[in-house]
């Protein structure tokens, strides 16, 4: 019984330390808005790779229309921002776009939604709406 409690406790600690709560510790004022405004739309190029995103922090202003140009440099990946109902597959050699209006200020975690190898679970970043 003690072993079961120990294993459950360790599992809880491991899951708690995966970084999923890190968005609470991000101060939007520490980051600058990125991308370029073209015809009133903030355009940002995002590249997925094993096992990360470039840029890792996507920073936009509240109220802006945003266009993300998504591509991958290696294998199929995904781009998911669950709280904004965004989930797009990204295939090698293609550029997929995501258009949205950055309505609500906050920090939103994004991650790869397509299993891409052993480091898949750590493939994440943050969308910051200032």
C-alpha positions as CSV (number, residue, x, y, z in Angstrom):
1,X,0.0,0.0,0.0
2,X,2.9,2.4,0.8
3,X,4.4,1.7,-2.6
4,X,1.1,2.6,-4.3
5,X,0.8,5.9,-2.4
6,X,4.5,6.7,-3.2
7,X,4.0,6.0,-6.9
8,X,0.8,8.0,-7.0
9,X,2.5,10.9,-5.2
10,X,5.5,10.8,-7.6
11,X,3.1,10.6,-10.6
12,X,1.2,13.7,-9.3
13,X,4.5,15.6,-8.8
14,X,5.7,14.6,-12.3
15,X,2.5,15.7,-14.0
16,X,2.5,19.0,-12.0
17,X,6.0,19.8,-13.2
18,X,5.3,19.4,-17.0
19,X,5.1,23.2,-17.5
20,X,1.4,23.3,-18.3
21,X,0.9,25.9,-15.6
22,X,3.8,28.1,-16.6
23,X,1.5,30.6,-18.4
24,X,0.5,31.9,-14.9
25,X,4.1,33.1,-14.3
26,X,4.5,35.0,-17.7
27,X,4.3,38.8,-17.4
28,X,3.1,40.1,-20.8
29,X,4.9,43.4,-20.1
30,X,8.2,41.5,-20.4
31,X,7.6,40.7,-24.1
32,X,7.5,42.9,-27.2
33,X,4.9,42.6,-29.9
34,X,6.3,40.7,-32.9
35,X,5.6,40.4,-36.6
36,X,4.7,42.9,-39.2
37,X,1.4,44.7,-39.9
38,X,0.4,44.4,-43.5
39,X,-2.9,46.0,-44.7
40,X,-4.1,46.1,-41.0
41,X,-3.2,42.5,-40.2
42,X,-0.4,41.4,-38.0
43,X,1.5,38.7,-39.9
44,X,3.8,36.3,-38.0
45,X,5.7,33.4,-39.4
46,X,5.9,30.4,-37.1
47,X,8.1,27.4,-37.7
48,X,7.6,24.0,-36.0
49,X,10.5,21.6,-35.6
50,X,11.4,18.6,-33.4
51,X,10.8,19.6,-30.6
52,X,9.8,23.3,-30.5
53,X,8.4,26.3,-32.2
54,X,10.2,29.4,-33.5
55,X,9.2,31.8,-32.1
56,X,8.3,30.2,-28.8
57,X,6.5,33.4,-27.7
58,X,4.0,34.9,-30.1
59,X,3.1,38.4,-28.9
60,X,0.3,40.5,-30.4
61,X,-1.9,43.5,-29.3
62,X,-5.4,43.0,-28.1
63,X,-8.0,43.9,-30.8
64,X,-5.6,43.1,-33.7
65,X,-6.4,40.8,-36.6
66,X,-3.6,38.2,-36.7
67,X,-2.4,35.9,-39.4
68,X,0.0,33.1,-38.5
69,X,1.9,31.5,-41.3
70,X,2.7,28.0,-40.0
71,X,5.3,25.7,-41.5
72,X,7.5,22.8,-40.4
73,X,11.2,22.2,-41.1
74,X,11.1,18.4,-40.6
75,X,8.1,16.2,-40.0
76,X,4.3,16.7,-39.7
77,X,3.4,18.8,-36.7
78,X,0.3,20.5,-35.3
79,X,-0.5,23.9,-33.8
80,X,-3.1,23.9,-31.1
81,X,-4.4,26.8,-28.9
82,X,-7.1,25.0,-27.1
83,X,-8.6,28.1,-25.4
84,X,-9.0,29.8,-28.7
85,X,-10.3,26.8,-30.5
86,X,-7.3,26.6,-32.9
87,X,-6.0,23.2,-34.1
88,X,-4.2,23.1,-37.4
89,X,-2.0,20.3,-39.0
90,X,1.3,21.4,-40.5
91,X,2.8,19.3,-43.3
92,X,6.4,19.6,-44.7
93,X,6.6,21.7,-47.8
94,X,3.3,23.5,-47.0
95,X,2.3,26.8,-45.3
96,X,-0.9,26.7,-43.4
97,X,-2.4,29.9,-42.1
98,X,-4.5,30.7,-39.0
99,X,-6.4,33.9,-39.0
100,X,-8.1,35.2,-35.8
101,X,-8.9,38.4,-33.9
102,X,-6.9,38.7,-30.6
103,X,-10.0,39.6,-28.6
104,X,-9.1,38.9,-25.0
105,X,-5.9,39.8,-23.3
106,X,-4.0,37.0,-21.7
107,X,-1.4,34.3,-22.0
108,X,-2.5,31.2,-24.0
109,X,-0.4,28.1,-24.2
110,X,0.0,26.4,-27.6
111,X,1.5,23.0,-28.4
112,X,2.0,20.4,-31.1
113,X,-1.1,18.4,-31.6
114,X,0.5,15.7,-33.9
115,X,2.7,13.1,-32.2
116,X,6.2,13.8,-33.6
117,X,8.6,11.7,-31.6
118,X,10.1,11.3,-28.1
119,X,10.1,15.0,-27.3
120,X,6.6,15.7,-28.5
121,X,5.2,16.4,-25.0
122,X,7.6,19.2,-24.4
123,X,6.8,21.0,-27.7
124,X,5.0,24.1,-26.6
125,X,5.0,27.9,-26.6
126,X,2.9,30.8,-25.6
127,X,0.6,33.3,-27.4
128,X,0.6,36.5,-25.5
129,X,-2.2,39.0,-26.2
130,X,-1.3,42.4,-24.6
